[in-house]
Amino acid sequence: IVEYSPLWFEGRTRFVHTWIDMHEVIELREGPWAGALAFLTGAGDTSPAAGDRLAYGLIVFDPATEEVRWDWSSHGELGDGEPIDPKLDYARVSPFEDEELDWLHGNALVHGLDGDGGQFFWMSLRHQDWIIKIDVETDAVVWRLGFEGDFELVDDLDAAEPQALSPELWMFHQHSPEIVARDGDRTQLLVFDNGNLRPDAAGEWDWDAEPYSRVASFELDESRWRAAPIFSLGSDDPADPDHFFSLIRGDVDLAADGDRLLYLAGGETSSFIAETTYPDGEELWRATLPQGFAFRVQYFPSLYDTTWSYSDDP
């Protein structure tokens, strides 16, 4: 119908966006920008202080009016050697990566509204092992969820004295966060945890451990800066039938009824899709895909679900 190149957005945004990234585009379903599209972008920057860095941003664009509603870049202004927010640090990058150039590697967006009506975005940063929350009004990074981020991982959010959990239970090199439920300061999310490299109980990177992936669910308490795991599907034991490892890619999608989920594990030479009950984790079926490159899986209504019956049809 129509296409827009990065050149089309020049002069229409606050920040520099060199390319439109293939990882993510979403339609906003609520709030003042409902109907607009949000998509990931990228740009490079270089400075004597930080060297060369690739980084990610986003553009909110209304295709009906061709209006750019908002944009953001993790670089901020180019050339100053500083990212847009001190919670992001050019010096921090996952030790699993061989180079620091691809500093963040954004791969997913989530849009939502806080209780006061303020808009936010979540951005999944694979090479930071974080999901970050960005405030639309201030451009600030409100929090970083994950290892060495802003939340303490505990066993029970409601306990009088919750116990800290091993950092290996965070997600690592994750994909596809999805908000499951929100109630005030509490948020439940699903995420595909690739688990390329995990720390041990002491917080040191465990290079000798067998890698494994999971589908994981967490509940956050933004008022007390705590998070607790509430669901996990996957195993660190290669002999366990639940064991799988997805070095790159991966997705999870909860059905509208909330009692089933689909997940996609992407390997180098093949991938698979499986459906399980939620939160029990009982596998219902699995399909192997011979092609290696598969990135997303999505529930759609059944073609056989109808609002009429043959007896009513004239």
Buried (B, 14 or more C-beta within 10 A) or exposed (E): EEEBEBEEBEEEBBBBBBEBBEBBBBEBEEBEBEEBBBBBBBBBBEBEEBBEBBBBBBBBBBEEEEEBBBBBBBBBEBEEBBBBBEBBEBEBBBEBBEEBEBBBBBBBBBBBBBEEEEBBBBBBBBBBBBBBBBBBEEBBBBBBBBBEBBBBBBEEBEEEEBEEBEBBBBBBBBBBBBBBEBEEEEBBBBBBBBBBBBBEEEEEBBEEBEBBBBBBBBBBBBEEEBBBBBBBBBBBEEEEEBBBBBBBBBBBBBEEEEEBBBBBBBBEEEBBBBBBEBBEBEEEEEEEBEEEEBBBBEBEEEEEEEEEEEEEEE
